[in-house]
Amino acid sequence: NYGLKIITKKPIRPSSEEVRDNPKARSAKLRVAEKIISVS
């Protein structure tokens, strides 16, 4: 069995500079989670 521990509470959005340099990044949302494996 395993679960997920959420590392970031809110999604990380690209900066305005990143969007200016790369318009496709506008819709990107980075979420971070850690996989927890339970040992039984």
C-alpha distance matrix in Angstrom:
0.0 3.8 7.1 10.7 13.6 16.8 19.5 22.4 23.4 25.7 25.8 28.2 31.3 33.7 36.9 40.2 41.3 38.3 39.1 42.8 42.0 39.4 39.8 36.7 34.6 35.8 32.9 30.2 27.5 25.2 21.9 19.8 16.1 13.9 10.4 8.6 6.2 5.8 8.0 8.8
3.8 0.0 3.8 7.1 10.0 13.2 15.8 18.7 19.9 22.2 22.3 24.6 27.7 30.2 33.3 36.6 37.7 34.8 35.7 39.3 38.7 36.1 36.6 33.6 31.3 32.5 29.7 26.9 24.1 21.7 18.3 16.1 12.4 10.2 6.8 5.3 4.3 5.7 9.0 11.0
7.1 3.8 0.0 3.8 6.8 9.8 12.8 15.5 16.3 18.7 19.1 21.6 24.8 27.5 30.6 33.9 35.2 32.5 33.2 36.9 36.6 34.1 34.4 31.6 29.1 30.0 27.2 24.5 21.4 19.1 15.6 13.5 9.8 8.4 5.9 5.0 6.6 7.9 11.6 13.7
10.7 7.1 3.8 0.0 3.8 6.2 9.2 11.8 12.8 15.2 15.5 17.9 21.1 23.9 26.9 30.2 31.6 28.9 29.7 33.4 33.1 30.7 31.1 28.4 25.8 26.6 24.0 21.2 18.0 15.6 12.0 9.8 6.1 5.6 4.8 5.7 8.7 10.8 14.5 16.9
13.6 10.0 6.8 3.8 0.0 3.8 6.3 9.3 10.4 13.3 14.3 16.4 20.0 22.8 25.4 28.9 30.2 27.9 29.0 32.6 32.4 30.4 30.9 28.6 25.7 26.3 24.1 21.1 17.7 15.0 11.4 8.8 5.5 5.1 6.5 6.8 10.5 12.2 15.7 18.4
16.8 13.2 9.8 6.2 3.8 0.0 3.8 5.8 6.8 9.6 10.6 12.9 16.4 19.4 21.9 25.3 26.9 24.7 25.6 29.3 29.3 27.4 27.8 25.7 22.6 23.0 20.8 18.0 14.4 12.0 8.3 6.3 4.4 6.4 8.9 10.3 14.0 16.0 19.5 22.2
19.5 15.8 12.8 9.2 6.3 3.8 0.0 3.8 6.5 9.2 10.1 11.2 15.0 17.7 19.8 23.4 24.7 22.7 24.1 27.5 27.5 25.9 26.7 24.9 21.5 22.2 20.6 17.5 14.0 11.1 8.0 5.4 5.1 6.9 10.4 11.9 15.7 17.9 21.1 24.1
22.4 18.7 15.5 11.8 9.3 5.8 3.8 0.0 3.8 5.6 6.7 8.0 11.7 14.6 16.7 20.1 21.7 20.0 21.1 24.5 24.9 23.5 23.9 22.4 19.0 19.2 17.7 14.9 11.3 8.9 6.4 5.6 7.3 10.1 13.5 15.4 19.1 21.4 24.7 27.6
23.4 19.9 16.3 12.8 10.4 6.8 6.5 3.8 0.0 3.8 6.9 9.2 12.4 15.9 17.7 20.9 23.0 21.6 22.2 25.6 26.5 25.0 24.9 23.6 20.2 19.7 18.1 15.9 12.2 10.9 8.3 8.7 9.7 12.6 15.6 17.1 20.8 22.6 26.1 28.7
25.7 22.2 18.7 15.2 13.3 9.6 9.2 5.6 3.8 0.0 3.8 6.4 9.1 12.8 14.7 17.6 20.0 18.6 18.8 22.3 23.4 21.9 21.5 20.3 17.1 16.2 14.6 12.8 9.2 8.8 7.4 9.3 11.3 14.8 17.7 19.7 23.4 25.5 29.0 31.7
25.8 22.3 19.1 15.5 14.3 10.6 10.1 6.7 6.9 3.8 0.0 3.8 6.3 9.9 12.5 15.4 17.6 15.7 15.8 19.5 20.3 18.5 18.2 16.8 13.5 13.0 11.3 9.1 5.4 5.3 5.0 8.0 10.9 14.5 17.4 20.0 23.5 26.0 29.5 32.3
28.2 24.6 21.6 17.9 16.4 12.9 11.2 8.0 9.2 6.4 3.8 0.0 3.8 6.8 9.2 12.5 14.3 12.5 13.2 16.7 17.3 16.0 16.2 15.2 11.6 11.5 10.9 8.4 5.6 4.9 6.5 8.9 12.5 15.8 19.0 21.8 25.3 28.0 31.3 34.4
31.3 27.7 24.8 21.1 20.0 16.4 15.0 11.7 12.4 9.1 6.3 3.8 0.0 3.8 6.5 9.2 11.5 9.7 9.8 13.3 14.4 13.0 12.8 12.3 8.7 8.0 8.1 6.4 5.2 6.6 9.4 12.3 15.8 19.3 22.2 25.2 28.6 31.4 34.8 37.8
33.7 30.2 27.5 23.9 22.8 19.4 17.7 14.6 15.9 12.8 9.9 6.8 3.8 0.0 3.8 6.6 8.0 5.9 6.5 9.9 10.7 9.7 10.1 10.2 6.6 6.7 8.4 6.8 7.5 8.6 12.0 14.5 18.2 21.4 24.4 27.5 30.8 33.9 37.0 40.2
36.9 33.3 30.6 26.9 25.4 21.9 19.8 16.7 17.7 14.7 12.5 9.2 6.5 3.8 0.0 3.8 5.3 5.1 6.4 8.7 10.0 10.4 11.0 12.3 9.1 8.8 11.3 10.4 11.1 12.0 15.2 17.4 21.1 24.2 27.3 30.3 33.7 36.7 39.8 43.0
40.2 36.6 33.9 30.2 28.9 25.3 23.4 20.1 20.9 17.6 15.4 12.5 9.2 6.6 3.8 0.0 3.8 5.4 5.1 6.1 8.7 9.7 9.7 12.0 9.7 8.5 11.8 12.1 13.5 15.1 18.4 20.9 24.6 27.7 30.8 33.9 37.2 40.2 43.4 46.6
41.3 37.7 35.2 31.6 30.2 26.9 24.7 21.7 23.0 20.0 17.6 14.3 11.5 8.0 5.3 3.8 0.0 3.8 5.5 5.1 6.3 8.5 9.8 12.4 10.3 10.5 13.9 13.6 15.3 16.4 19.8 21.9 25.7 28.5 31.6 34.8 38.0 41.1 44.1 47.5
38.3 34.8 32.5 28.9 27.9 24.7 22.7 20.0 21.6 18.6 15.7 12.5 9.7 5.9 5.1 5.4 3.8 0.0 3.8 5.4 5.1 5.8 7.7 9.5 7.0 8.3 11.4 10.6 12.7 13.5 17.2 19.3 23.1 25.9 28.8 32.1 35.2 38.4 41.4 44.7
39.1 35.7 33.2 29.7 29.0 25.6 24.1 21.1 22.2 18.8 15.8 13.2 9.8 6.5 6.4 5.1 5.5 3.8 0.0 3.8 5.5 4.9 4.8 7.2 5.6 5.4 9.1 9.6 12.2 14.1 17.8 20.5 24.2 27.3 30.0 33.4 36.4 39.6 42.8 45.9
42.8 39.3 36.9 33.4 32.6 29.3 27.5 24.5 25.6 22.3 19.5 16.7 13.3 9.9 8.7 6.1 5.1 5.4 3.8 0.0 3.8 5.6 5.9 9.4 8.9 8.8 12.6 13.4 16.1 17.8 21.5 24.1 27.8 30.8 33.5 36.9 40.0 43.2 46.3 49.5
42.0 38.7 36.6 33.1 32.4 29.3 27.5 24.9 26.5 23.4 20.3 17.3 14.4 10.7 10.0 8.7 6.3 5.1 5.5 3.8 0.0 3.8 6.4 9.2 8.8 10.3 13.7 13.7 16.6 17.7 21.5 23.7 27.4 30.1 32.7 36.2 39.0 42.4 45.3 48.6
39.4 36.1 34.1 30.7 30.4 27.4 25.9 23.5 25.0 21.9 18.5 16.0 13.0 9.7 10.4 9.7 8.5 5.8 4.9 5.6 3.8 0.0 3.8 5.6 5.7 7.8 10.8 10.8 14.1 15.5 19.3 21.7 25.3 28.1 30.4 34.0 36.7 40.2 43.1 46.3
39.8 36.6 34.4 31.1 30.9 27.8 26.7 23.9 24.9 21.5 18.2 16.2 12.8 10.1 11.0 9.7 9.8 7.7 4.8 5.9 6.4 3.8 0.0 3.8 5.3 5.7 8.8 10.1 13.6 15.9 19.6 22.5 25.9 29.0 31.3 34.9 37.7 41.0 44.1 47.1
36.7 33.6 31.6 28.4 28.6 25.7 24.9 22.4 23.6 20.3 16.8 15.2 12.3 10.2 12.3 12.0 12.4 9.5 7.2 9.4 9.2 5.6 3.8 0.0 3.8 5.4 6.8 7.8 11.6 13.9 17.4 20.4 23.6 26.6 28.6 32.2 34.8 38.2 41.3 44.2
34.6 31.3 29.1 25.8 25.7 22.6 21.5 19.0 20.2 17.1 13.5 11.6 8.7 6.6 9.1 9.7 10.3 7.0 5.6 8.9 8.8 5.7 5.3 3.8 0.0 3.8 5.6 5.2 8.7 10.6 14.3 17.2 20.6 23.7 26.0 29.5 32.4 35.6 38.8 41.8
35.8 32.5 30.0 26.6 26.3 23.0 22.2 19.2 19.7 16.2 13.0 11.5 8.0 6.7 8.8 8.5 10.5 8.3 5.4 8.8 10.3 7.8 5.7 5.4 3.8 0.0 3.8 5.7 8.7 11.6 15.0 18.3 21.7 25.1 27.4 30.8 33.8 36.9 40.2 43.1
32.9 29.7 27.2 24.0 24.1 20.8 20.6 17.7 18.1 14.6 11.3 10.9 8.1 8.4 11.3 11.8 13.9 11.4 9.1 12.6 13.7 10.8 8.8 6.8 5.6 3.8 0.0 3.8 6.6 10.1 13.0 16.5 19.6 23.1 25.1 28.5 31.4 34.4 37.8 40.5
30.2 26.9 24.5 21.2 21.1 18.0 17.5 14.9 15.9 12.8 9.1 8.4 6.4 6.8 10.4 12.1 13.6 10.6 9.6 13.4 13.7 10.8 10.1 7.8 5.2 5.7 3.8 0.0 3.8 6.6 9.8 13.2 16.4 19.7 21.9 25.3 28.2 31.4 34.7 37.5
27.5 24.1 21.4 18.0 17.7 14.4 14.0 11.3 12.2 9.2 5.4 5.6 5.2 7.5 11.1 13.5 15.3 12.7 12.2 16.1 16.6 14.1 13.6 11.6 8.7 8.7 6.6 3.8 0.0 3.8 6.5 10.0 13.2 16.8 19.1 22.4 25.5 28.4 31.8 34.7
25.2 21.7 19.1 15.6 15.0 12.0 11.1 8.9 10.9 8.8 5.3 4.9 6.6 8.6 12.0 15.1 16.4 13.5 14.1 17.8 17.7 15.5 15.9 13.9 10.6 11.6 10.1 6.6 3.8 0.0 3.8 6.7 10.2 13.5 16.1 19.4 22.6 25.6 28.9 31.9
21.9 18.3 15.6 12.0 11.4 8.3 8.0 6.4 8.3 7.4 5.0 6.5 9.4 12.0 15.2 18.4 19.8 17.2 17.8 21.5 21.5 19.3 19.6 17.4 14.3 15.0 13.0 9.8 6.5 3.8 0.0 3.8 6.8 10.4 13.0 16.1 19.4 22.2 25.6 28.5
19.8 16.1 13.5 9.8 8.8 6.3 5.4 5.6 8.7 9.3 8.0 8.9 12.3 14.5 17.4 20.9 21.9 19.3 20.5 24.1 23.7 21.7 22.5 20.4 17.2 18.3 16.5 13.2 10.0 6.7 3.8 0.0 3.8 7.0 10.1 13.0 16.4 19.4 22.6 25.7
16.1 12.4 9.8 6.1 5.5 4.4 5.1 7.3 9.7 11.3 10.9 12.5 15.8 18.2 21.1 24.6 25.7 23.1 24.2 27.8 27.4 25.3 25.9 23.6 20.6 21.7 19.6 16.4 13.2 10.2 6.8 3.8 0.0 3.8 6.6 9.4 12.8 15.6 19.0 22.0
13.9 10.2 8.4 5.6 5.1 6.4 6.9 10.1 12.6 14.8 14.5 15.8 19.3 21.4 24.2 27.7 28.5 25.9 27.3 30.8 30.1 28.1 29.0 26.6 23.7 25.1 23.1 19.7 16.8 13.5 10.4 7.0 3.8 0.0 3.8 6.3 9.7 12.6 15.7 18.9
10.4 6.8 5.9 4.8 6.5 8.9 10.4 13.5 15.6 17.7 17.4 19.0 22.2 24.4 27.3 30.8 31.6 28.8 30.0 33.5 32.7 30.4 31.3 28.6 26.0 27.4 25.1 21.9 19.1 16.1 13.0 10.1 6.6 3.8 0.0 3.8 6.5 9.8 12.8 16.0
8.6 5.3 5.0 5.7 6.8 10.3 11.9 15.4 17.1 19.7 20.0 21.8 25.2 27.5 30.3 33.9 34.8 32.1 33.4 36.9 36.2 34.0 34.9 32.2 29.5 30.8 28.5 25.3 22.4 19.4 16.1 13.0 9.4 6.3 3.8 0.0 3.8 6.4 9.6 12.7
6.2 4.3 6.6 8.7 10.5 14.0 15.7 19.1 20.8 23.4 23.5 25.3 28.6 30.8 33.7 37.2 38.0 35.2 36.4 40.0 39.0 36.7 37.7 34.8 32.4 33.8 31.4 28.2 25.5 22.6 19.4 16.4 12.8 9.7 6.5 3.8 0.0 3.8 6.4 9.6
5.8 5.7 7.9 10.8 12.2 16.0 17.9 21.4 22.6 25.5 26.0 28.0 31.4 33.9 36.7 40.2 41.1 38.4 39.6 43.2 42.4 40.2 41.0 38.2 35.6 36.9 34.4 31.4 28.4 25.6 22.2 19.4 15.6 12.6 9.8 6.4 3.8 0.0 3.8 6.4
8.0 9.0 11.6 14.5 15.7 19.5 21.1 24.7 26.1 29.0 29.5 31.3 34.8 37.0 39.8 43.4 44.1 41.4 42.8 46.3 45.3 43.1 44.1 41.3 38.8 40.2 37.8 34.7 31.8 28.9 25.6 22.6 19.0 15.7 12.8 9.6 6.4 3.8 0.0 3.8
8.8 11.0 13.7 16.9 18.4 22.2 24.1 27.6 28.7 31.7 32.3 34.4 37.8 40.2 43.0 46.6 47.5 44.7 45.9 49.5 48.6 46.3 47.1 44.2 41.8 43.1 40.5 37.5 34.7 31.9 28.5 25.7 22.0 18.9 16.0 12.7 9.6 6.4 3.8 0.0
